[in-house]
Amino acid sequence: MTYINLEGGFYGIIDEAGNRYLPVNLPEEFKKDKLHVLFRAVPVQDQMGIQMWGVHVRLESIEQQKE
């Protein structure tokens, strides 16, 4: 997880390859900067938002990654 301080601020996910994802249904407990997570998501079609960052996705599952 990463906090992006643009357009009012929001949380996104950057994977190990550098791909950026903007979850539309991120639970509050995962809104922590630098939190490592495992997730499965599907792209959201026809999603508009003010954030011009990443691919809009709907999370199917998310959990904190064990260290």
Contacts in CASP RR format, 6 or more apart in sequence:
PFRMAT RR
TARGET T0000
AUTHOR 0000-0000-0000
METHOD contacts of the structure
MODEL  1
MTYINLEGGFYGIIDEAGNRYLPVNLPEEFKKDKLHVLFRAVPVQDQMGI
QMWGVHVRLESIEQQKE
1 11 0 8 1.000
1 12 0 8 1.000
1 13 0 8 1.000
1 30 0 8 1.000
1 31 0 8 1.000
1 32 0 8 1.000
1 33 0 8 1.000
1 34 0 8 1.000
1 35 0 8 1.000
1 36 0 8 1.000
1 37 0 8 1.000
2 11 0 8 1.000
2 12 0 8 1.000
2 13 0 8 1.000
2 14 0 8 1.000
2 33 0 8 1.000
2 34 0 8 1.000
3 9 0 8 1.000
3 10 0 8 1.000
3 11 0 8 1.000
3 12 0 8 1.000
3 31 0 8 1.000
3 33 0 8 1.000
4 10 0 8 1.000
4 11 0 8 1.000
4 12 0 8 1.000
4 51 0 8 1.000
4 53 0 8 1.000
6 51 0 8 1.000
6 53 0 8 1.000
7 50 0 8 1.000
7 51 0 8 1.000
10 22 0 8 1.000
10 51 0 8 1.000
10 53 0 8 1.000
11 23 0 8 1.000
11 26 0 8 1.000
11 30 0 8 1.000
11 31 0 8 1.000
11 33 0 8 1.000
12 20 0 8 1.000
12 21 0 8 1.000
12 22 0 8 1.000
12 23 0 8 1.000
12 26 0 8 1.000
12 53 0 8 1.000
12 54 0 8 1.000
13 20 0 8 1.000
13 21 0 8 1.000
13 22 0 8 1.000
13 23 0 8 1.000
13 37 0 8 1.000
13 39 0 8 1.000
14 20 0 8 1.000
14 21 0 8 1.000
15 21 0 8 1.000
19 55 0 8 1.000
20 53 0 8 1.000
20 54 0 8 1.000
20 55 0 8 1.000
21 41 0 8 1.000
21 54 0 8 1.000
21 55 0 8 1.000
21 57 0 8 1.000
22 51 0 8 1.000
22 53 0 8 1.000
22 54 0 8 1.000
22 55 0 8 1.000
22 56 0 8 1.000
22 57 0 8 1.000
23 39 0 8 1.000
23 41 0 8 1.000
23 57 0 8 1.000
23 58 0 8 1.000
23 59 0 8 1.000
23 62 0 8 1.000
24 44 0 8 1.000
24 47 0 8 1.000
24 56 0 8 1.000
24 57 0 8 1.000
24 58 0 8 1.000
25 58 0 8 1.000
25 59 0 8 1.000
26 59 0 8 1.000
26 62 0 8 1.000
27 62 0 8 1.000
30 37 0 8 1.000
30 62 0 8 1.000
30 64 0 8 1.000
35 64 0 8 1.000
36 64 0 8 1.000
36 65 0 8 1.000
36 67 0 8 1.000
37 62 0 8 1.000
37 63 0 8 1.000
37 64 0 8 1.000
37 65 0 8 1.000
38 62 0 8 1.000
38 63 0 8 1.000
38 64 0 8 1.000
38 65 0 8 1.000
39 59 0 8 1.000
39 61 0 8 1.000
39 62 0 8 1.000
39 63 0 8 1.000
40 59 0 8 1.000
40 60 0 8 1.000
40 61 0 8 1.000
40 62 0 8 1.000
41 57 0 8 1.000
41 58 0 8 1.000
41 59 0 8 1.000
41 60 0 8 1.000
42 57 0 8 1.000
42 58 0 8 1.000
42 60 0 8 1.000
43 55 0 8 1.000
43 56 0 8 1.000
43 57 0 8 1.000
44 56 0 8 1.000
44 57 0 8 1.000
44 58 0 8 1.000
47 56 0 8 1.000
49 56 0 8 1.000
END
